[in-house]
Amino acid sequence: MAVFKKFQCTDGNAPVLSGTRGALISLLRACLIDGYGDVAPVQGWTLEFINATEDIAVFRNDPVDGTGAFLRIDEATPDAKSYIAKGYEIMTDIDNGSGLFYEAGASTYQNKSNFSNADSRQWHLFANNKMLHLFILPAAGIDVIPNMSLSTDFRIYSFGDFASYRAEPFPAFSCTSYPYSAYTYGLLPTNYNYSNAQTPRNYSLEANTPQLIYSVIAGPINLKWHELQKNAVPYNGNLLLCPVWFFDASPTYEKLRGRVEGVYIPCHHPESLSWQQVIQDGQKSYMLFPFSFRTTYNQINFAFEFEE
């Protein structure tokens, strides 16, 4: 697996993410294609089609080491604060392709900002040649710690190849957090919010394996049933990470398909970890994002992998 690189809004000359059309495309282009300031882009991605505009663009991950999946970003939405992201197996031009693995329609809108204005928003991107994880705080400035008791305070969008444990012809996926309507490879419906929680079971030492996240649930598991105090032991300098798995959809659920690369679930009590805390483990580092789904009793952590 190629190493993940970290990009963030506090870097020197970092692109500004705002509620204006083209802001997200400019951000992705800077991180994946052009670089910015002293920060080099991640290798392996290309910007497809010469007729790309500031409102619509197509990025492609590594076709040699990966699937060569196409990511179409559309910011020509009725509301400039929103965007639509879709994945394709094949694209013939900027508007047409086949093997769509993100549902079409208004329900796929995702906010990059809570307002259609030029105010800067906080963002973090973790990417390698095949995968990206984008974390956005649409209501917060770049130096603000968000209200982690509200799922509406954050957005996560992931796109790229997952590590398949099967002989899958195209193991790629596209998924966002709240609000969204998404489909993984094979057009399997996904759900990822507090009300039908696609979340890892890290609330006890006996159930630390994530059932599913970023994909269909092997459950369901509702975090509202499990108190914060039932999480595993506090972080004491020894980092215990659990992978994020993919399972088949209903009615099988239990059949493991693979895992998501670049993101993990720390099996530690959430309150022992802090916002954007960086923990090093050999050459790799992990940036932590502890947050809640609605209440403190639903709190979990994400650890995004990167190397300096």
N, C-alpha and C positions, 0 to 999 in steps of 0.2 A: 504494500500500500504506500503510495506517495505521501509525503508528509503534508500536514495541513499548515497553512499560513494564516496568521491573524491580521485583520485590517480593522480599524476602528476610527470613530469620528474624532477622537482626540489626537490622532497622528498629525504631524506637520503637513500642511497643504492637503489635508484629507477632503474628499468631496463632501458637499453639504447635501444632506437628505432633508427635503422639505415637502410641503403639500402643493408643489407645482409640477406641471407636466414635464416629464423628461428627467426629473431628479433621480429616480431610481435607476434608470438606464445609464445616466452619467456615473452613478456610484458603481454599478456593476462593470461598466467599461473601464473605469479607473482601476478597479481591483483585479479584474480578470484579464484585461487586454493591454492597457497603456501604462499602468502604474501612476504614482503621484508623488511629488516631492522627491524624497530619497527612498521611497518605498517601491520596490519592484513588483510587478504583477505576478500572480501565480501562473505557472506554465501549463500549457495543454489546452486552454480554451481559445476559441476563435469567435470573431464577430462575423456572422453570415449575412450575405446579400447586400449588395452595394446600395440598394434603395432603402436602407434603414433610415429612420427619421429619429428626431428627438423624442417622439411619442411611442414608436413601435420599433423594437429591435429583436433580433434572434441571436442567442449565444449557443455555442455547441461545445460539449465537453470532449475530452480526448477520444478520437475514434480509433486509435491504435491500442492504447492501454485500457480504454473503456468502451462503452457502447456507442459513443458518438451521438448521444441524445441531444435533441434540440430544445432549448428553453426560449419560448416566445414571451416577451414582456410587452404588455399593452398598457400604456398610460393615456391613451386617447379616450378616456372614460368621461361620462357626463360630469363627474366630480373630479377635479384635478388632484384631490388628496388620495385617490384610490388607484389601484392597478389590477390587472389580470395577468396571472402567470399560467402558462400551459406547457406541457411537455409533449413532444412528438418523437416517434421513432424515425420518421423520414419527413423532410420538408422540401418542396419543390420551389417555393418562393416565400416571401415574407408573410403571406397570408394563407398559404395552403400547404397541407401535409397529411400524412396518414399515421396511424398508430397513436392517436391522441390518448394521453393518460392524465388529462385534467378535464373535468366536466365543463362544458360551455354554459354560458348563461350569466345573468346578473348575480347569482348567488356566489360566484367565484370571486367577487370583488374582495380585495384586501386593502385595508388602510395602511398607508405609509406615514400619514399624519392625521391628526384629528381635525385639522382645519386646512382649508385650501389657501395657504399663504406661504410666504418664503421663510418663515421661522425655521431655524435649524433643529433637527430632531436627533436623538441619540440612536446610534446604530453600531453593530459589531458584525463582522463577516469572517467566517472560518471556511477556508476552501483549499482543496487540492485540485489535481487535474481532472478529477471525475465527480466531485461532490462539492456542494456549498451549503452552508447553514447561515442564514441571515436572521439576526435578532434586531428588532426595531422597537423603540418606545415612542409611539406616535403622539403621546401627550406630554412628553418630557424633554427639557433641554438637555444639552450634552453633558452637563455636570450634575444632573438631578438623579437621586436614587428614587425609583418609582414606588408606588404603593403596591406592594406585592400581594396584598389581599384581594386585588381585583384582576381577574383574567383579562379584562379589557385594557389594562395598562401595557400589555406587551403583545408582540407578534413574533412568531417564528416561522420562517419559510425555509424549507429544505428541498433541494433538487439534485438529482444525480443518480449514480449507481450504488446499489447496496451490495454487500458481500453475500452472494447467493450460495446456499448449501446444496443446490440442485443444478441440473444442467438446463438452466433457463436461457432462452434465446435472447432476451432483452431485459436484464434485471435492473431496470431504472424506475424511479418513482418521483412524484411531485406531491408535496403536502404542505399545507399551511396550518396555523393554529386558528385563532378566533377572530372574526367569523370567516367561514369558508365553506366550500363544498368541493371535495377532492376525490380523485381516483388514483389508485396505485397501478402498477403494471398489472395487466390482466383485467383492468376496469373493475377492480374491487373497491367498494365504497369505503371511505375512511371517516373517522370521527375523532376529534381531538379537543375536547373541552371538558369542563367540570361536570356537565350534566350527564355525560355518557362516557365516563373517564377512560380514555385510552392512556392509561398511566401505569408506571411500573409499581409493583407491589413492594416498596421499600419501607413499609410501615412496621415490619417486625423482622427479627433475625431469621425466623423460619420461612419467610416468604420474600426473600430479597431478589428473586428473579423477575425482571419485568415481563409481564405477559405480552404487552404490545404498546408501542408508541410510534407515532408517525404512520400508522397503518391500522388495519382492522383489528378489533379487539379479540383477545382470547379470554373472554370473560362473560359479562362485563364486570368491571370493578369500579365502584363508586367511592371516591376518596372521602366523601362525607360520612362514610360509615366508620372511618378509622381515625382515631384521635392522634394528634401530633405526638403525644407522649409515647406512642407505640412504635415510633421509629427506632432504627438501630442506634448503636452507641455513638457518642459524640466523636468528632474528628480529633485525633490526638497526635497527629503527625504521620500516621500510617494510613495511606489513602487506599480505601477499598472501593473499587469501581465495578459496576455491573454493566454489561453491554446492553444495547437497545436492540431487541429482536423483532423479526418479522414472522408472523404466523399466518396460516391460511385463514380465509374468511369462513363465516358460518356456512354449513353446519359442522365443519370439521374442527375448526379452532386450534386444536392441539398440534397440528402439523407444522413444524418449524421450517421456514423457507430461507432464512438468512438473518443478517444483522445490519444495522445502519452503522456506517463508519464515521468517525470524527466526533461522536457525541456519546456520553456515558451518563449513568445515574450513580452518584456517590451514595454508598450505603451507610450514611451517617445521619445523625439527627440534624435536621435542616438548620436549627438555630445555632449550631456550632460552626456554621459556615457563613461567610459574608458575601455581599454583593460584589461581583467582579474580582473576588479573591483569586489570586494565581498560585497554584500549587505545582511544584516541579517534581518530576519523577524521572531521574536520569536525564536524557536529552529532551524528553517530552515535557510540555507544560499543559496545564488545564486551567481554563478560566471558568469560574463558577457563577452560576446564575440561580440562586435560590429564590423561588417565588411560590405563591399560593394560588389555588383555584378557589376564589371567592372568600374563603375564611382561613384562619391560621391552622385549622385542623386539617386542611387539605394541602399543606405545604410539602413540596418536593424540591429537588435540586437537579440542575443540568450541569454537566462538565464538558466543555468544548475543548477538544485537543488541538494543540498547535506546537510548532517548534520555532524558536527565534532564528 
